Amino acid sequence: MIILKTEEEIEKMRRVNRMVGEILHILKNNVKVGITTEHLNEVAENEAKKRNAKCAFKGYGGFPKALCTSVNEEVVHGIPSRKRRLKEGDIISLDFGLIYDGFYGDSAITVAVGHIDGEKKKLMEVTKESLYRGISQAHPGNYLYDISQAVQEYAEGFGYGVVRDYVGHGIGRNLHEDPQVPNYVPSATDRGPMLKVGMTIAIEPMINAGTWRTKTLKDGWTVITLDKKPSAHFEHTIAITESGPVILSEVN
């Protein structure tokens, strides 16, 4: 069941999502050659404490950390580690969520470590643009798969693979609510549910340089591309209003 939010509830979601955006900005500025992914996790936890917010991912479904750190061919759910040091030319997806005042926030960015090659740079640019193209379709009266189509058409236009196995989601008092928000069109005959004022969703394209297919590593969490080519991931939580989509997790 899709839960529509009141204006008051959306304001609460705006507050927690802005916190998420602020912390991701801090994390981005901490990304450099030689640091460990566990260091980034510690920064995220400390920043959450400063804001009296709870880390949404830690313990969720058994996930052991506060932050997902997915490097290069890792698509999502990478586990921070003191053994994993970032190297020149890496790209890292930082996926983070908070709970504050009864509501969840969720957002993700992909960050370059030092100088990256042209392939990774283009992949990041296209993935980020595909997110905003998806968001641009989130108007009341449109349909859910209008978002999906915008993401898929743009990314596939560059020959990239759009991940099927992991999708965006509704969000609110729960981290994952209805509806699921795929980054591809799953049906040729169904446009998905109509978008309505009060819907709050997390749109999160996961785009691979090669095949869309993935596999999960033995840790039970880390998802990698099947061909081990790099992957990028960007995410925003948005609200659908009478005047169109409002990005709740964006920080200027």
FENBELSUL-V912328 format. One record per residue. N is the residue number from 0. PSI is psi in whole degrees, 0 to 359 (NA if undefined). Layout:
BEGIN
N/PSI ; N/PSI
END
This chain:
BEGIN
0/131 ; 1/126 ; 2/117 ; 3/140 ; 4/148 ; 5/168 ; 6/321 ; 7/318 ; 8/322 ; 9/324 ; 10/321 ; 11/321 ; 12/325 ; 13/319 ; 14/311 ; 15/324 ; 16/327 ; 17/322 ; 18/315 ; 19/314 ; 20/318 ; 21/316 ; 22/321 ; 23/324 ; 24/318 ; 25/316 ; 26/318 ; 27/318 ; 28/346 ; 29/349 ; 30/121 ; 31/163 ; 32/132 ; 33/342 ; 34/159 ; 35/156 ; 36/333 ; 37/325 ; 38/317 ; 39/321 ; 40/318 ; 41/320 ; 42/314 ; 43/315 ; 44/318 ; 45/320 ; 46/325 ; 47/317 ; 48/320 ; 49/331 ; 50/7 ; 51/35 ; 52/156 ; 53/139 ; 54/125 ; 55/329 ; 56/332 ; 57/117 ; 58/352 ; 59/114 ; 60/13 ; 61/4 ; 62/133 ; 63/350 ; 64/172 ; 65/336 ; 66/141 ; 67/125 ; 68/106 ; 69/117 ; 70/130 ; 71/254 ; 72/355 ; 73/126 ; 74/304 ; 75/165 ; 76/23 ; 77/136 ; 78/124 ; 79/146 ; 80/145 ; 81/344 ; 82/345 ; 83/106 ; 84/136 ; 85/142 ; 86/156 ; 87/130 ; 88/353 ; 89/158 ; 90/146 ; 91/128 ; 92/129 ; 93/112 ; 94/124 ; 95/147 ; 96/154 ; 97/160 ; 98/130 ; 99/130 ; 100/36 ; 101/0 ; 102/155 ; 103/149 ; 104/150 ; 105/130 ; 106/161 ; 107/149 ; 108/159 ; 109/133 ; 110/140 ; 111/142 ; 112/106 ; 113/218 ; 114/128 ; 115/160 ; 116/169 ; 117/326 ; 118/312 ; 119/321 ; 120/314 ; 121/318 ; 122/316 ; 123/316 ; 124/315 ; 125/320 ; 126/316 ; 127/317 ; 128/324 ; 129/325 ; 130/311 ; 131/330 ; 132/322 ; 133/314 ; 134/323 ; 135/342 ; 136/359 ; 137/62 ; 138/144 ; 139/136 ; 140/336 ; 141/179 ; 142/158 ; 143/317 ; 144/355 ; 145/322 ; 146/311 ; 147/316 ; 148/319 ; 149/318 ; 150/309 ; 151/312 ; 152/319 ; 153/311 ; 154/316 ; 155/338 ; 156/341 ; 157/6 ; 158/13 ; 159/161 ; 160/129 ; 161/117 ; 162/132 ; 163/328 ; 164/344 ; 165/137 ; 166/170 ; 167/186 ; 168/158 ; 169/158 ; 170/151 ; 171/247 ; 172/349 ; 173/151 ; 174/318 ; 175/115 ; 176/171 ; 177/148 ; 178/162 ; 179/145 ; 180/88 ; 181/154 ; 182/11 ; 183/161 ; 184/112 ; 185/351 ; 186/138 ; 187/346 ; 188/347 ; 189/132 ; 190/2 ; 191/180 ; 192/150 ; 193/141 ; 194/134 ; 195/154 ; 196/132 ; 197/350 ; 198/140 ; 199/123 ; 200/153 ; 201/116 ; 202/127 ; 203/83 ; 204/133 ; 205/110 ; 206/131 ; 207/146 ; 208/336 ; 209/236 ; 210/152 ; 211/347 ; 212/148 ; 213/169 ; 214/157 ; 215/135 ; 216/174 ; 217/342 ; 218/352 ; 219/359 ; 220/308 ; 221/122 ; 222/130 ; 223/162 ; 224/143 ; 225/326 ; 226/2 ; 227/21 ; 228/159 ; 229/158 ; 230/149 ; 231/158 ; 232/124 ; 233/146 ; 234/140 ; 235/147 ; 236/131 ; 237/159 ; 238/142 ; 239/119 ; 240/174 ; 241/329 ; 242/4 ; 243/195 ; 244/140 ; 245/123 ; 246/116 ; 247/335 ; 248/7 ; 249/136 ; 250/126 ; 251/NA
END
